[in-house]
Amino acid sequence: MKVNSVFILTICFCLNIWCLHVSAQGQNVCMGSPIPEGYVITRLNPNGCGLYNVQQYIEPVRNGMEICLGSPLPTGYVIVRLNKNGCGGMGQYIELPRDGMEICLGSPLPTGYVIVRLNANGCGGMGRYIEKPRNGMQICLGSPVPPGYAVTRVIPNGCGGVGQYIELLPTGR
């Protein structure tokens, strides 16, 4: 019997719930299994868990990796590109946010960022450029106004539609 020590799946019964423990390198699991926090689905095998049951390959999240559509999106990551040929029909590339990057429309807006520009041709249909807020900058209508800032002017043709300028509120000192 050949044992692959790199991929170990341990299912234990604890506190009346099933717990899934996976190795640090990754693991094949059947669809419907819980995906542990910090892990993502990166490959699918249509009949890997028997007839008509999909097998998923899960591994720890890394910056810049491709994940499958339907995979949990770990906290703090954004979707930056779609791949219609990836992961059995649709893949998504994920990264940690940074100033000036484009994220996909379906991606969550990371905390502490605002939308500064729209791109109708970006990310498979609509992309959004994000930045950390600065005094006097233009943001898109619909972008959250960050705490401590106020909208001071609306621009009818800004941001690919309507934009608005934000400025820091006076602190009262």
Short mmCIF file of the C-alpha atoms (twelve columns), coordinates in Angstrom:
data_MODEL
# 
_entry.id   MODEL 
# 
loop_
_atom_site.group_PDB 
_atom_site.id 
_atom_site.type_symbol 
_atom_site.label_atom_id 
_atom_site.label_alt_id 
_atom_site.label_comp_id 
_atom_site.label_asym_id 
_atom_site.label_seq_id 
_atom_site.Cartn_x 
_atom_site.Cartn_y 
_atom_site.Cartn_z 
_atom_site.pdbx_PDB_model_num 
ATOM 1   C CA . MET A 1   0.000   0.000  0.000   1 
ATOM 2   C CA . LYS A 2   1.447   3.351  -1.064  1 
ATOM 3   C CA . VAL A 3   0.800   6.218  1.343   1 
ATOM 4   C CA . ASN A 4   1.193   9.803  0.227   1 
ATOM 5   C CA . SER A 5   2.330   11.635 3.347   1 
ATOM 6   C CA . VAL A 6   2.030   15.098 1.757   1 
ATOM 7   C CA . PHE A 7   -1.727  14.976 1.391   1 
ATOM 8   C CA . ILE A 8   -3.309  13.854 4.614   1 
ATOM 9   C CA . LEU A 9   -7.010  14.160 5.303   1 
ATOM 10  C CA . THR A 10  -8.122  13.670 8.845   1 
ATOM 11  C CA . ILE A 11  -11.769 13.690 9.659   1 
ATOM 12  C CA . CYS A 12  -12.531 13.608 13.340  1 
ATOM 13  C CA . PHE A 13  -15.674 13.780 15.349  1 
ATOM 14  C CA . CYS A 14  -15.520 16.502 17.959  1 
ATOM 15  C CA . LEU A 15  -18.202 18.440 19.831  1 
ATOM 16  C CA . ASN A 16  -20.904 16.710 17.758  1 
ATOM 17  C CA . ILE A 17  -19.679 18.226 14.458  1 
ATOM 18  C CA . TRP A 18  -17.364 16.930 11.758  1 
ATOM 19  C CA . CYS A 19  -14.040 18.761 11.612  1 
ATOM 20  C CA . LEU A 20  -11.835 18.817 8.510   1 
ATOM 21  C CA . HIS A 21  -8.062  19.104 8.903   1 
ATOM 22  C CA . VAL A 22  -5.948  19.458 5.761   1 
ATOM 23  C CA . SER A 23  -2.231  19.467 5.146   1 
ATOM 24  C CA . ALA A 24  -0.361  22.730 4.530   1 
ATOM 25  C CA . GLN A 25  0.243   21.793 0.864   1 
ATOM 26  C CA . GLY A 26  -3.346  21.069 -0.129  1 
ATOM 27  C CA . GLN A 27  -5.893  18.291 -0.193  1 
ATOM 28  C CA . ASN A 28  -8.557  16.680 -2.356  1 
ATOM 29  C CA . VAL A 29  -12.026 16.775 -0.786  1 
ATOM 30  C CA . CYS A 30  -15.494 15.882 -2.053  1 
ATOM 31  C CA . MET A 31  -17.941 18.658 -2.911  1 
ATOM 32  C CA . GLY A 32  -20.016 19.576 0.102   1 
ATOM 33  C CA . SER A 33  -17.120 19.200 2.532   1 
ATOM 34  C CA . PRO A 34  -16.464 22.295 4.641   1 
ATOM 35  C CA . ILE A 35  -13.596 24.470 3.392   1 
ATOM 36  C CA . PRO A 36  -11.344 25.513 6.300   1 
ATOM 37  C CA . GLU A 37  -10.667 29.211 6.936   1 
ATOM 38  C CA . GLY A 38  -7.711  30.427 4.854   1 
ATOM 39  C CA . TYR A 39  -8.149  27.714 2.176   1 
ATOM 40  C CA . VAL A 40  -9.525  28.083 -1.355  1 
ATOM 41  C CA . ILE A 41  -10.664 25.730 -4.112  1 
ATOM 42  C CA . THR A 42  -8.127  25.667 -6.958  1 
ATOM 43  C CA . ARG A 43  -9.080  22.616 -9.087  1 
ATOM 44  C CA . LEU A 44  -12.114 20.476 -9.831  1 
ATOM 45  C CA . ASN A 45  -12.307 16.818 -10.861 1 
ATOM 46  C CA . PRO A 46  -15.850 16.044 -12.136 1 
ATOM 47  C CA . ASN A 47  -15.972 12.392 -11.006 1 
ATOM 48  C CA . GLY A 48  -13.146 12.330 -8.462  1 
ATOM 49  C CA . CYS A 49  -15.420 11.334 -5.579  1 
ATOM 50  C CA . GLY A 50  -17.373 8.713  -7.449  1 
ATOM 51  C CA . LEU A 51  -19.958 8.887  -10.189 1 
ATOM 52  C CA . TYR A 52  -21.586 12.347 -10.339 1 
ATOM 53  C CA . ASN A 53  -19.698 13.689 -7.317  1 
ATOM 54  C CA . VAL A 54  -17.143 16.455 -7.849  1 
ATOM 55  C CA . GLN A 55  -13.765 16.395 -6.156  1 
ATOM 56  C CA . GLN A 56  -12.261 19.755 -5.184  1 
ATOM 57  C CA . TYR A 57  -8.593  20.470 -4.567  1 
ATOM 58  C CA . ILE A 58  -8.173  22.943 -1.701  1 
ATOM 59  C CA . GLU A 59  -4.988  24.676 -0.637  1 
ATOM 60  C CA . PRO A 60  -3.866  27.599 1.516   1 
ATOM 61  C CA . VAL A 61  -4.510  31.030 0.005   1 
ATOM 62  C CA . ARG A 62  -1.559  32.871 -1.587  1 
ATOM 63  C CA . ASN A 63  -1.345  36.300 -3.159  1 
ATOM 64  C CA . GLY A 64  -1.786  36.159 -6.961  1 
ATOM 65  C CA . MET A 65  -3.308  32.673 -7.195  1 
ATOM 66  C CA . GLU A 66  -6.221  31.477 -9.331  1 
ATOM 67  C CA . ILE A 67  -9.246  30.090 -7.502  1 
ATOM 68  C CA . CYS A 68  -12.458 28.485 -8.729  1 
ATOM 69  C CA . LEU A 69  -15.719 30.384 -9.039  1 
ATOM 70  C CA . GLY A 70  -17.678 29.459 -5.920  1 
ATOM 71  C CA . SER A 71  -14.568 29.130 -3.768  1 
ATOM 72  C CA . PRO A 72  -14.640 31.099 -0.538  1 
ATOM 73  C CA . LEU A 73  -12.870 34.442 -0.965  1 
ATOM 74  C CA . PRO A 74  -10.609 34.875 2.060   1 
ATOM 75  C CA . THR A 75  -10.957 38.077 4.061   1 
ATOM 76  C CA . GLY A 76  -8.748  40.867 2.763   1 
ATOM 77  C CA . TYR A 77  -8.405  39.509 -0.800  1 
ATOM 78  C CA . VAL A 78  -9.948  40.974 -3.960  1 
ATOM 79  C CA . ILE A 79  -10.733 39.508 -7.395  1 
ATOM 80  C CA . VAL A 80  -8.488  41.086 -10.035 1 
ATOM 81  C CA . ARG A 81  -9.051  38.994 -13.169 1 
ATOM 82  C CA . LEU A 82  -11.401 36.345 -14.550 1 
ATOM 83  C CA . ASN A 83  -10.357 33.323 -16.600 1 
ATOM 84  C CA . LYS A 84  -13.200 31.697 -18.553 1 
ATOM 85  C CA . ASN A 85  -11.015 28.644 -19.202 1 
ATOM 86  C CA . GLY A 86  -9.822  28.248 -15.621 1 
ATOM 87  C CA . CYS A 87  -10.950 25.777 -12.997 1 
ATOM 88  C CA . GLY A 88  -13.480 23.804 -15.015 1 
ATOM 89  C CA . GLY A 89  -15.257 26.782 -16.548 1 
ATOM 90  C CA . MET A 90  -14.428 29.935 -14.586 1 
ATOM 91  C CA . GLY A 91  -11.400 30.919 -12.581 1 
ATOM 92  C CA . GLN A 92  -10.687 34.087 -10.648 1 
ATOM 93  C CA . TYR A 93  -7.291  35.552 -9.824  1 
ATOM 94  C CA . ILE A 94  -7.056  37.030 -6.339  1 
ATOM 95  C CA . GLU A 95  -4.609  39.443 -4.725  1 
ATOM 96  C CA . LEU A 96  -4.190  41.545 -1.632  1 
ATOM 97  C CA . PRO A 97  -5.325  45.128 -2.347  1 
ATOM 98  C CA . ARG A 98  -2.937  47.979 -3.136  1 
ATOM 99  C CA . ASP A 99  -3.273  51.575 -4.321  1 
ATOM 100 C CA . GLY A 100 -4.159  52.008 -8.002  1 
ATOM 101 C CA . MET A 101 -5.120  48.401 -8.727  1 
ATOM 102 C CA . GLU A 102 -8.141  47.342 -10.761 1 
ATOM 103 C CA . ILE A 103 -10.598 44.939 -9.151  1 
ATOM 104 C CA . CYS A 104 -13.585 43.132 -10.678 1 
ATOM 105 C CA . LEU A 105 -17.120 44.425 -10.210 1 
ATOM 106 C CA . GLY A 106 -18.149 41.381 -8.130  1 
ATOM 107 C CA . SER A 107 -15.176 41.713 -5.821  1 
ATOM 108 C CA . PRO A 108 -15.728 43.192 -2.379  1 
ATOM 109 C CA . LEU A 109 -14.344 46.687 -1.871  1 
ATOM 110 C CA . PRO A 110 -11.575 46.314 0.701   1 
ATOM 111 C CA . THR A 111 -11.783 48.265 3.934   1 
ATOM 112 C CA . GLY A 112 -9.972  51.590 3.763   1 
ATOM 113 C CA . TYR A 113 -10.244 51.975 -0.044  1 
ATOM 114 C CA . VAL A 114 -12.448 54.038 -2.353  1 
ATOM 115 C CA . ILE A 115 -13.385 53.600 -6.023  1 
ATOM 116 C CA . VAL A 116 -11.646 56.218 -8.177  1 
ATOM 117 C CA . ARG A 117 -12.314 55.080 -11.756 1 
ATOM 118 C CA . LEU A 118 -14.476 52.616 -13.699 1 
ATOM 119 C CA . ASN A 119 -13.300 50.592 -16.686 1 
ATOM 120 C CA . ALA A 120 -16.086 49.233 -18.920 1 
ATOM 121 C CA . ASN A 121 -13.602 46.876 -20.612 1 
ATOM 122 C CA . GLY A 122 -11.888 45.656 -17.463 1 
ATOM 123 C CA . CYS A 123 -12.161 42.334 -15.710 1 
ATOM 124 C CA . GLY A 124 -14.549 40.601 -18.096 1 
ATOM 125 C CA . GLY A 125 -17.075 43.437 -18.296 1 
ATOM 126 C CA . MET A 126 -16.483 46.024 -15.584 1 
ATOM 127 C CA . GLY A 127 -13.459 46.899 -13.549 1 
ATOM 128 C CA . ARG A 128 -13.040 49.386 -10.711 1 
ATOM 129 C CA . TYR A 129 -9.794  51.117 -9.761  1 
ATOM 130 C CA . ILE A 130 -9.250  51.549 -6.030  1 
ATOM 131 C CA . GLU A 131 -7.047  53.770 -3.887  1 
ATOM 132 C CA . LYS A 132 -6.699  54.775 -0.268  1 
ATOM 133 C CA . PRO A 133 -8.529  58.080 0.338   1 
ATOM 134 C CA . ARG A 134 -6.660  61.393 0.202   1 
ATOM 135 C CA . ASN A 135 -7.820  64.930 0.857   1 
ATOM 136 C CA . GLY A 136 -9.239  66.580 -2.289  1 
ATOM 137 C CA . MET A 137 -9.442  63.433 -4.411  1 
ATOM 138 C CA . GLN A 138 -12.234 62.462 -6.775  1 
ATOM 139 C CA . ILE A 139 -14.146 59.254 -6.075  1 
ATOM 140 C CA . CYS A 140 -16.956 57.548 -7.978  1 
ATOM 141 C CA . LEU A 141 -20.592 58.009 -7.073  1 
ATOM 142 C CA . GLY A 142 -21.505 54.891 -5.128  1 
ATOM 143 C CA . SER A 143 -18.092 54.580 -3.549  1 
ATOM 144 C CA . PRO A 144 -18.328 54.782 0.220   1 
ATOM 145 C CA . VAL A 145 -17.302 58.131 1.670   1 
ATOM 146 C CA . PRO A 146 -14.577 57.270 4.183   1 
ATOM 147 C CA . PRO A 147 -14.932 58.221 7.849   1 
ATOM 148 C CA . GLY A 148 -13.601 61.721 8.504   1 
ATOM 149 C CA . TYR A 149 -14.317 62.907 4.936   1 
ATOM 150 C CA . ALA A 150 -17.210 64.787 3.339   1 
ATOM 151 C CA . VAL A 151 -18.353 65.210 -0.272  1 
ATOM 152 C CA . THR A 152 -17.642 68.815 -1.268  1 
ATOM 153 C CA . ARG A 153 -18.561 68.807 -4.955  1 
ATOM 154 C CA . VAL A 154 -20.285 66.547 -7.507  1 
ATOM 155 C CA . ILE A 155 -18.875 66.254 -11.042 1 
ATOM 156 C CA . PRO A 156 -21.487 65.265 -13.676 1 
ATOM 157 C CA . ASN A 157 -18.980 63.603 -16.018 1 
ATOM 158 C CA . GLY A 158 -16.395 62.265 -13.575 1 
ATOM 159 C CA . CYS A 159 -15.472 58.632 -12.991 1 
ATOM 160 C CA . GLY A 160 -17.113 57.303 -16.165 1 
ATOM 161 C CA . GLY A 161 -20.479 58.654 -15.006 1 
ATOM 162 C CA . VAL A 162 -20.754 60.846 -11.934 1 
ATOM 163 C CA . GLY A 163 -17.893 61.612 -9.600  1 
ATOM 164 C CA . GLN A 164 -17.518 63.497 -6.370  1 
ATOM 165 C CA . TYR A 165 -14.710 65.268 -4.560  1 
ATOM 166 C CA . ILE A 166 -13.985 64.410 -0.947  1 
ATOM 167 C CA . GLU A 167 -12.171 66.485 1.647   1 
ATOM 168 C CA . LEU A 168 -11.170 65.884 5.235   1 
ATOM 169 C CA . LEU A 169 -13.581 67.301 7.784   1 
ATOM 170 C CA . PRO A 170 -12.171 69.908 10.157  1 
ATOM 171 C CA . THR A 171 -11.175 68.360 13.469  1 
ATOM 172 C CA . GLY A 172 -12.347 71.371 15.496  1 
ATOM 173 C CA . ARG A 173 -8.991  71.989 17.136  1 
# 
